[in-house]
Each structure stands twice: as structure tokens, then as C-alpha cells.
Amino acid sequence: MKRLPFRGEIWFVHLHTDPPEKGRRPVVIVSLDVRNRHERADTVLVVPLTTSIHKASPTHVLLPAGETGLQADSAARAEDITVVRKNSLMEPQGRLRQLSHTRVCELARKVGIAMGCPPRSVP
């Protein structure tokens, strides 16, 4: 059996989008581990990564290649959060890194912004 994913890990998956993304794409697992590890939950929440970094966006998290283990700098596109089946996840060749808790929380805040729920300001 394939190993189960952990929150913050980078995996590859064939995304079924319109227009379709070509080939396997890197994604960050953002669902909670209690869900990721549960035997009855057959899906996980993921945020796709892209190397097309045009300008700063309030819903993107820039990820240097050294932090991810990918060959190029990437951006996590929080506005493209989606659900994929666990059995569609493909472990990458080589060693990719797991993002830090701080980085995953930053990405979660960006998902909130993408959904129209900006972070509350702290007094």
C-alpha cells in the first residue's frame, strides 16, 4: 500500500482542470493530518504549485526551490485549492521537502483571503 500523505508535503498529481494542466503537477497537501491519515477519507485538500510567477498576489505564497526540493522557484496558488483522491497522488522521484508549519499556516491564510475571509487584525 502507498504511504499516506502528511500536511505540508509536496506530491505530484494529474489535475483535471479546465483548461487541463499538462502532465503531473506538484501540489502541497493542506488538509489536516487527522483527515489525511483517516482510512475512510479517500480525498485530501491540495494547493497546486506553479513556476509561472508573474507578480505578487495576495493569494500566492512564494516558495524558493531550496525550500521545496523542486528544480525551480514556485508559487502556491491558494485560489486554486482543490480536492484530489489519495490514490491519485504520485510520490515524486527524488526527495522533496515538507513545508514548515509556519509556511503551511501562511498558505492557509492565503486560502482564507481567496475565499473572501481576510485575516483579522490583532489589536
N, C-alpha and C positions, 0 to 999 in steps of 0.2 A: 504494500500500500504506500502511496505517495505521502510524504510528510505533510503535516498541516501548516498553514502559514501563521505568522505572528504579525501583530500590528507594527507598522513601520518597515516591514520587509519589502524589498523590491523583487517582483516576479515579472515574468512575461506572460502575455495572453493575446489571443486574437480577438480584437474588439470588433463587435458588429455594430458599426455606426453608419450614419448616412451623412456625407459620403463615406464609404468604407475606408478605414485605415488599412494601409497595405502591410501585410506581414505581422509578425509578432511585435507587440509594443510593451515597453516597460510600464509598470504600474506600481503604485505604493498601496499597500494594504492599510486601510484606515478604520475598518470596523474593529470593535473591541475584541480582545482575545477570548473573552467568555463566549462570544459568538463564533469566532474563528475556530475554536477548539471543540465546539459542541458537535456531537455526532449527527444530530438531526438537522442542523443548519447546513444546507448544501450550497449556500452562497456567501460571498464576502463583499464588502464595500471597497472599491478601489478608486484611486485618482490617477489618471493617465499622466505620463511624463512626455515632454516634447523637447526636441533640441532647437525648435524654431522659437528663438527668444528675440522678439522684435522690440518691445519696450516694457517698461514696468507696468504691472497690472495689479489692482487691488486684490485680485483673486488668484494670483500666481505666487508660488514660492520658488525662488531660485535655488538650485542645488548644484554646487560645484562637483565636477567629475570625481574629485578626490573624496568627496563625502558619500557618493553613491556607489562607486566602483564601476560606473558606466564609462564609456570611452570619451564622452563629451559632457560639457555642462548641460544641465537640463532645467526645465521649469515644470513644476507640478501644477496642473491646471485644475484648480478646485472647482471651477464652474462645470467641469466635465465629469464630476463624480458619478459613478455608475455601479451596478451590481453585476458580478460575474459568478458563475458556478465554480466551486472549488476544483472540480475535476477538469476545468479548462485552464487552470494555472499551470504554467510550464516553468520548472526550475531552470534558471539560466545556466549557461555554460560559464565556468569561471566563478569567481567569488564576488558577489555583490554584497553591499553592506546593509545593515539595518539602520534606519534613521534614528536619531536620538529622540527621547521622549519630548524634549523641548521643540525639536523640529516637527514632530508629528502634531503636537499641540498647536504650533503655528499654522500648520496645514488645516487643522480642524477649525481654527478661527477664520481662515480664508473660505472654507466651505460655508460657514455661517454668513459671511459677507455675500457670497454668491447667492445665498438663499434670502437675502434681504434682512438679515439679523446681525447688524454690526455689533462688535463687542461693546459692552458697557464701559463707560469711563469710570475709573476708580477715583473717589473723592480724595 
